[in-house]
Amino acid sequence: MLLAAMLVFFMQPGFAMVEAGFARCKNTANILMKNLVDFMVGSILFWIIGFGLMFGIGGFVGTPHWGDLSIMDKIINNGLPIEGFLIFQTVFCATSATIVSGAMAERTKFSMYLIYTVAISVLIYPVSGHWTWGGGWLSNASEGSLMGDWFGIAFHDFAGSTVVHSVGGWIALIGAAILGSRVGKFGHDGKAKAIPGHSLTLACLGVFILWFGWFGFNPGSQLAASGEADRVAISHVFLTTNLAACAGGIVALFVTWMKYGKPSLSFTLNGILAGLVGVTAGCDLVSPLGAAIIGAICGLVMIYSVEFIETKLKIDDPVGASSVHGVCGSLGTILTGLFATSDGLFYGGGWGFLGAQAFGVIVVGLWAAFMGFVIFKALDKIFGLRVSKRIEEEGLDIYEHGESAYNR
């Protein structure tokens, strides 16, 4: 579990490299600082408040423990040291928070970023996480419960396609919409213009790091490796995770080749991430073939989602976080209801599990989007989310931090 936590922690520099690579060099220090802050602030706040809200006793939300792990040790009985379980859940919380950073990159005040990352770490993520992983109502299918009466089965998200990724993705979409597009992104005719990132090398390195870290993210969610059943389960999750990533990347490569005449590296990178995000919910339940199909579907949908959000909704998301994490996280969770070998519709399981998956995706998505809207609207009205036009044009590094990532 601790090794898995290390791997998930290593995803933080992965996200930092992807976001920095897809952004312009004048904002690199700002992006790197935000990814550091995600983990530093998130770790402290999740330890003090978020852990109790997520895993404490309660139906809608757990009871705060105010940093007293002895309280949580009496509540959580999974055979693991409470300190180790806390750090494993902490790195997941940091992942959810850092997703938002990419969609709002290159024009957000650093002070406002500090406020909303706190809100994600101590409220938005722990509450919806409690519903699924903390013994809350989405995970309860007992007689007389809502999930039991409506679907006959509980919502399933093994490692966080919805709990982690779609939560971050929907908050990111709302935040980017309220923040507005970057200067020069849309012309007078309303058409989107490409604003290339400064280093696809960094972005590619970041994706490789994230891919590597995902082998802690998904297999680590088994939370045990002591017996033959656990070893088989972990091995299966390793395989399905990797196959989905490969399928997502391959589909993105060939679709962009056919669509644009050239195989796009940036879309291929996001295709890999889309496959990883999509399979995360059901990596324990789907077959290797099912995982590859889920990855392929997510890699395809991601391309058209990026286009739709940019050209139709006119929302500027520099890294495609809303599509990769929000859309593909939700889609992969629903597809688990089709491809799960036990209760999936395609395997004779009926409509109950598919309905439970779709319902869980909707309620968690609505929670994240609503809370994101309230927080971002309030911050924008009271303080202003966005830097001035001059700061945006000259770069956030110097004005927000007094230093630049690159000195020539």
C-alpha positions as CSV (number, residue, x, y, z in Angstrom):
1,M,0.0,0.0,0.0
2,L,2.8,2.4,0.9
3,L,4.6,1.5,-2.4
4,A,1.4,2.3,-4.2
5,A,1.1,5.6,-2.4
6,M,4.6,6.5,-3.6
7,L,3.6,5.7,-7.2
8,V,0.5,7.9,-6.9
9,F,2.5,10.7,-5.3
10,F,4.8,10.5,-8.3
11,M,1.8,11.4,-10.5
12,Q,2.1,14.9,-9.1
13,P,5.2,15.7,-11.1
14,G,3.5,13.9,-14.0
15,F,0.6,16.3,-13.9
16,A,3.0,19.2,-13.5
17,M,5.0,18.2,-16.6
18,V,1.9,17.7,-18.7
19,E,0.3,21.0,-17.7
20,A,3.6,22.9,-18.1
21,G,4.3,21.3,-21.5
22,F,0.9,22.2,-22.9
23,A,1.1,25.8,-21.6
24,R,3.4,28.6,-22.7
25,C,6.9,29.0,-21.1
26,K,6.0,32.4,-19.5
27,N,3.6,30.6,-17.1
28,T,5.7,27.5,-16.2
29,A,6.8,28.6,-12.7
30,N,3.2,29.4,-11.9
31,I,2.1,26.0,-13.0
32,L,4.9,24.2,-11.1
33,M,4.1,26.2,-7.9
34,K,0.4,25.2,-8.1
35,N,1.3,21.5,-8.4
36,L,3.5,21.8,-5.3
37,V,0.7,23.7,-3.4
38,D,-1.8,21.0,-4.3
39,F,0.0,18.4,-2.4
40,M,1.4,20.5,0.4
41,V,-1.9,22.2,1.3
42,G,-4.0,19.2,0.4
43,S,-2.0,16.9,2.7
44,I,-2.4,19.1,5.7
45,L,-6.1,19.8,5.2
46,F,-7.0,16.2,4.3
47,W,-5.3,15.0,7.5
48,I,-7.1,17.6,9.7
49,I,-10.6,17.6,8.1
50,G,-11.0,15.8,4.8
51,F,-10.1,12.3,6.0
52,G,-12.9,12.4,8.6
53,L,-15.5,13.8,6.3
54,M,-14.7,11.1,3.8
55,F,-14.3,8.0,6.0
56,G,-16.1,9.0,9.2
57,I,-19.5,7.9,10.4
58,G,-22.5,9.3,8.4
59,G,-24.7,8.8,5.5
60,F,-24.3,12.0,3.5
61,V,-20.9,13.0,4.9
62,G,-18.6,11.6,7.6
63,T,-17.9,13.2,11.0
64,P,-14.8,15.4,11.2
65,H,-12.0,14.0,13.3
66,W,-9.8,17.2,13.5
67,G,-6.6,15.3,12.9
68,D,-7.1,12.7,15.7
69,L,-6.2,9.5,13.9
70,S,-7.1,7.4,17.0
71,I,-10.8,8.3,16.3
72,M,-10.5,7.1,12.7
73,D,-8.6,4.0,13.7
74,K,-11.7,2.9,15.7
75,I,-14.0,3.5,12.7
76,I,-11.9,2.1,9.9
77,N,-11.3,-1.6,10.2
78,N,-9.5,-2.7,7.0
79,G,-6.5,-4.4,8.5
80,L,-4.2,-1.6,7.5
81,P,-2.3,0.9,9.7
82,I,-4.4,4.1,9.9
83,E,-1.4,6.3,9.1
84,G,-0.7,4.3,6.0
85,F,-4.3,4.3,4.9
86,L,-4.4,8.1,5.4
87,I,-1.4,8.8,3.2
88,F,-2.7,6.5,0.5
89,Q,-6.0,8.5,0.5
90,T,-4.1,11.8,0.7
91,V,-2.4,11.2,-2.6
92,F,-5.7,10.5,-4.3
93,C,-7.1,13.8,-2.9
94,A,-4.2,15.7,-4.3
95,T,-4.8,14.1,-7.8
96,S,-8.4,15.4,-7.8
97,A,-7.3,18.9,-6.9
98,T,-4.5,19.2,-9.5
99,I,-6.8,18.3,-12.4
100,V,-8.5,21.7,-12.0
101,S,-5.3,23.5,-12.3
102,G,-4.7,22.6,-16.0
103,A,-8.1,23.7,-17.3
104,M,-7.7,27.1,-15.6
105,A,-4.0,27.6,-16.5
106,E,-2.4,30.8,-17.7
107,R,-4.9,33.4,-16.4
108,T,-5.9,32.6,-12.8
109,K,-4.7,34.6,-9.8
110,F,-2.5,32.5,-7.6
111,S,-4.3,33.7,-4.5
112,M,-7.6,32.5,-5.9
113,Y,-6.1,29.2,-6.8
114,L,-5.1,28.7,-3.1
115,I,-8.7,29.3,-2.0
116,Y,-10.4,26.9,-4.4
117,T,-7.8,24.1,-4.0
118,V,-8.6,24.3,-0.3
119,A,-12.3,23.9,-1.0
120,I,-11.7,20.9,-3.2
121,S,-9.5,19.2,-0.6
122,V,-11.7,19.7,2.5
123,L,-15.2,19.7,1.1
124,I,-16.0,18.8,-2.5
125,Y,-13.8,15.7,-2.9
126,P,-14.3,14.2,0.6
127,V,-18.1,14.5,0.6
128,S,-18.7,12.7,-2.8
129,G,-15.8,10.3,-1.9
130,H,-17.7,9.4,1.3
131,W,-20.7,8.4,-0.7
132,T,-18.8,5.7,-2.5
133,W,-15.6,4.8,-0.6
134,G,-16.6,5.9,3.0
135,G,-19.6,3.8,3.5
136,G,-22.1,6.4,2.2
137,W,-25.4,6.0,0.5
138,L,-24.1,5.2,-3.0
139,S,-22.2,2.2,-1.7
140,N,-25.2,0.9,0.3
141,A,-27.4,-1.6,-1.5
142,S,-29.0,-3.2,1.6
143,E,-32.7,-3.7,1.9
144,G,-34.6,-0.5,2.2
145,S,-31.7,1.7,0.9
146,L,-32.1,3.9,-2.2
147,M,-29.5,1.9,-4.3
148,G,-31.0,-1.4,-3.1
149,D,-34.6,-0.5,-3.9
150,W,-33.9,1.3,-7.2
151,F,-31.1,-0.9,-8.7
152,G,-30.6,-3.9,-6.5
153,I,-26.8,-3.2,-6.5
154,A,-24.4,-0.5,-5.3
155,F,-22.5,2.0,-7.3
156,H,-18.9,0.7,-8.2
157,D,-15.8,2.8,-8.7
158,F,-12.8,0.7,-7.9
159,A,-10.1,3.4,-8.1
160,G,-11.7,6.7,-8.9
161,S,-12.9,7.3,-12.5
162,T,-15.8,9.2,-11.0
163,V,-14.7,9.7,-7.4
164,V,-11.4,11.3,-8.3
165,H,-11.2,12.1,-12.1
166,S,-14.7,13.2,-13.0
167,V,-15.0,15.3,-9.8
168,G,-11.8,17.2,-10.9
169,G,-12.9,17.3,-14.5
170,W,-16.4,18.8,-13.9
171,I,-15.0,21.4,-11.5
172,A,-12.4,22.2,-14.1
173,L,-15.0,22.7,-16.8
174,I,-17.1,25.0,-14.6
175,G,-14.0,26.9,-13.5
176,A,-12.7,27.4,-17.1
177,A,-16.2,28.6,-18.2
178,I,-16.5,31.2,-15.4
179,L,-12.9,32.3,-15.8
180,G,-13.2,32.9,-19.6
181,S,-10.9,32.1,-22.4
182,R,-7.2,33.2,-22.7
183,V,-6.5,36.4,-24.6
184,G,-6.3,35.6,-28.3
185,K,-7.9,32.2,-28.0
186,F,-11.0,33.1,-30.0
187,G,-10.9,35.5,-33.0
188,H,-13.5,38.2,-33.9
189,D,-15.3,35.6,-36.0
190,G,-15.6,33.4,-32.8
191,K,-13.4,30.7,-34.2
192,A,-10.9,29.1,-31.8
193,K,-7.2,29.6,-32.5
194,A,-4.5,27.2,-31.5
195,I,-2.2,28.3,-28.7
196,P,0.6,25.8,-28.8
197,G,2.3,24.7,-25.6
198,H,6.0,25.4,-25.2
199,S,7.2,21.8,-24.8
200,L,5.7,18.6,-26.0
201,T,8.8,16.9,-24.7
202,L,7.7,17.8,-21.1
203,A,4.2,16.9,-21.8
204,C,5.2,13.4,-23.1
205,L,7.5,12.9,-20.1
206,G,4.6,13.8,-17.9
207,V,2.3,11.2,-19.5
208,F,4.9,8.5,-19.1
209,I,5.2,9.4,-15.4
210,L,1.4,9.4,-15.0
211,W,1.2,6.0,-16.8
212,F,3.8,4.7,-14.4
213,G,2.0,6.1,-11.4
214,W,-1.3,4.6,-12.5
215,F,0.2,1.2,-11.6
216,G,0.0,2.4,-8.0
217,F,-3.3,4.2,-8.5
218,N,-5.3,1.2,-9.7
219,P,-3.6,-1.9,-8.3
220,G,-3.0,-0.2,-5.0
221,S,-6.8,0.3,-4.6
222,Q,-7.0,-3.5,-3.9
223,L,-5.5,-2.4,-0.5
224,A,-4.0,-5.9,0.1
225,A,-1.5,-8.3,-1.4
226,S,-1.2,-11.0,1.3
227,G,-2.9,-13.9,-0.4
228,E,-3.3,-15.7,-3.7
229,A,-6.6,-14.0,-4.4
230,D,-5.1,-10.5,-3.9
231,R,-2.1,-11.3,-6.0
232,V,-4.3,-12.5,-8.9
233,A,-6.5,-9.4,-8.5
234,I,-3.6,-7.0,-8.5
235,S,-2.1,-8.7,-11.6
236,H,-5.4,-8.5,-13.4
237,V,-5.7,-4.8,-12.6
238,F,-2.2,-4.2,-13.8
239,L,-3.1,-5.8,-17.2
240,T,-6.4,-4.1,-17.7
241,T,-4.9,-0.7,-16.8
242,N,-2.1,-1.0,-19.3
243,L,-4.3,-2.4,-22.1
244,A,-6.8,0.5,-21.8
245,A,-4.0,3.1,-21.9
246,C,-2.5,1.5,-25.1
247,A,-5.9,1.2,-26.8
248,G,-6.8,4.8,-26.0
249,G,-3.5,6.1,-27.3
250,I,-3.6,4.0,-30.5
251,V,-7.2,5.1,-31.3
252,A,-6.3,8.8,-30.7
253,L,-3.2,8.4,-33.0
254,F,-5.1,6.9,-36.0
255,V,-8.2,9.0,-35.6
256,T,-6.2,12.3,-35.7
257,W,-4.2,10.9,-38.5
258,M,-7.3,10.4,-40.6
259,K,-9.1,13.5,-39.3
260,Y,-6.3,16.0,-39.6
261,G,-3.9,14.3,-42.1
262,K,-1.2,14.0,-39.4
263,P,-0.9,11.8,-36.3
264,S,-1.1,14.3,-33.4
265,L,1.3,13.7,-30.5
266,S,-0.7,16.0,-28.2
267,F,-4.0,14.1,-28.9
268,T,-2.2,10.7,-28.6
269,L,-0.9,11.7,-25.2
270,N,-4.4,12.7,-24.0
271,G,-5.7,9.5,-25.6
272,I,-3.4,7.5,-23.3
273,L,-4.7,9.4,-20.3
274,A,-8.3,9.0,-21.5
275,G,-7.9,5.3,-21.6
276,L,-6.4,5.2,-18.1
277,V,-9.1,7.4,-16.7
278,G,-11.8,5.4,-18.3
279,V,-10.8,2.0,-17.1
280,T,-10.0,3.1,-13.5
281,A,-13.6,2.5,-12.3
282,G,-13.9,-1.1,-13.5
283,C,-10.3,-2.3,-13.9
284,D,-11.1,-5.0,-11.4
285,L,-14.3,-6.2,-13.0
286,V,-13.7,-6.1,-16.8
287,S,-11.8,-8.6,-18.9
288,P,-8.7,-7.7,-20.8
289,L,-10.7,-7.3,-24.0
290,G,-13.3,-5.2,-22.1
291,A,-10.5,-2.9,-20.8
292,A,-9.1,-2.5,-24.3
293,I,-12.6,-1.6,-25.7
294,I,-13.2,0.9,-22.9
295,G,-9.8,2.5,-23.5
296,A,-10.5,2.7,-27.2
297,I,-13.9,4.3,-26.8
298,C,-12.5,6.8,-24.3
299,G,-9.6,7.7,-26.7
300,L,-12.1,8.3,-29.5
301,V,-14.7,10.3,-27.5
302,M,-12.0,12.5,-25.9
303,I,-11.0,13.9,-29.4
304,Y,-14.6,15.0,-30.2
305,S,-15.2,16.2,-26.6
306,V,-12.2,18.5,-26.8
307,E,-13.5,19.9,-30.1
308,F,-17.1,20.3,-28.8
309,I,-16.0,22.1,-25.6
310,E,-13.7,24.4,-27.5
311,T,-15.8,25.2,-30.6
312,K,-19.4,24.8,-29.5
313,L,-19.2,25.7,-25.8
314,K,-16.4,28.3,-26.3
315,I,-14.6,27.1,-23.2
316,D,-10.9,27.4,-23.2
317,D,-9.2,24.3,-21.5
318,P,-5.5,24.4,-22.4
319,V,-4.8,20.8,-21.5
320,G,-8.1,19.1,-22.2
321,A,-8.7,18.2,-18.6
322,S,-12.4,18.5,-18.8
323,S,-12.6,16.0,-21.6
324,V,-9.9,13.6,-20.3
325,H,-11.0,13.5,-16.7
326,G,-14.6,14.7,-16.7
327,V,-16.0,13.1,-19.8
328,C,-13.9,10.0,-19.9
329,G,-14.1,9.4,-16.2
330,S,-17.9,9.5,-16.4
331,L,-18.0,7.4,-19.6
332,G,-15.6,4.8,-18.3
333,T,-17.7,4.4,-15.1
334,I,-20.9,3.9,-17.2
335,L,-19.1,1.5,-19.5
336,T,-18.3,-0.7,-16.5
337,G,-22.0,-1.3,-16.3
338,L,-21.8,-2.9,-19.8
339,F,-18.5,-4.7,-19.6
340,A,-18.2,-6.0,-16.0
341,T,-17.9,-9.8,-16.3
342,S,-20.1,-10.3,-13.2
343,D,-23.0,-7.9,-13.4
344,G,-22.5,-6.1,-16.7
345,L,-25.3,-5.9,-19.2
346,F,-23.2,-7.6,-22.0
347,Y,-22.6,-10.5,-19.7
348,G,-26.2,-11.2,-18.7
349,G,-26.3,-9.1,-15.6
350,G,-29.3,-7.1,-16.6
351,W,-29.9,-3.3,-16.4
352,G,-29.5,-2.8,-12.7
353,F,-25.8,-2.4,-12.5
354,L,-25.7,-0.1,-15.6
355,G,-28.4,2.0,-14.0
356,A,-26.5,2.2,-10.7
357,Q,-23.4,3.3,-12.6
358,A,-25.2,6.0,-14.6
359,F,-27.0,7.3,-11.5
360,G,-23.8,7.5,-9.5
361,V,-22.0,9.4,-12.3
362,I,-24.9,11.9,-12.5
363,V,-25.2,12.7,-8.8
364,V,-21.5,13.0,-8.3
365,G,-21.1,15.1,-11.4
366,L,-24.0,17.4,-10.3
367,W,-22.4,17.7,-6.8
368,A,-19.0,18.7,-8.2
369,A,-20.4,21.0,-10.9
370,F,-22.8,22.8,-8.4
371,M,-20.1,23.3,-5.8
372,G,-17.6,24.4,-8.3
373,F,-20.1,26.9,-9.7
374,V,-20.9,28.3,-6.2
375,I,-17.2,28.6,-5.2
376,F,-15.9,30.1,-8.5
377,K,-18.8,32.5,-8.9
378,A,-18.3,33.8,-5.3
379,L,-14.6,34.2,-5.8
380,D,-15.0,35.9,-9.1
381,K,-17.6,38.4,-7.7
382,I,-15.8,39.1,-4.5
383,F,-12.1,39.1,-5.5
384,G,-11.9,38.4,-9.2
385,L,-10.5,35.1,-10.4
386,R,-8.5,36.4,-13.3
387,V,-5.3,38.4,-13.6
388,S,-5.2,41.6,-15.6
389,K,-4.8,41.5,-19.4
390,R,-1.2,42.9,-19.1
391,I,-0.2,40.2,-16.6
392,E,-1.7,37.5,-18.8
393,E,0.1,38.8,-21.9
394,E,3.5,39.1,-20.3
395,G,3.2,35.9,-18.2
396,L,2.2,35.0,-14.7
397,D,5.7,33.9,-13.6
398,I,7.2,37.3,-13.1
399,Y,4.1,39.1,-11.8
400,E,2.8,36.4,-9.6
401,H,6.1,34.9,-8.3
402,G,8.9,37.3,-9.2
403,E,10.9,34.7,-11.1
404,S,10.9,32.7,-14.3
405,A,11.3,29.0,-15.0
406,Y,13.5,29.8,-17.9
407,N,16.3,32.4,-17.8
408,R,18.1,33.2,-21.0
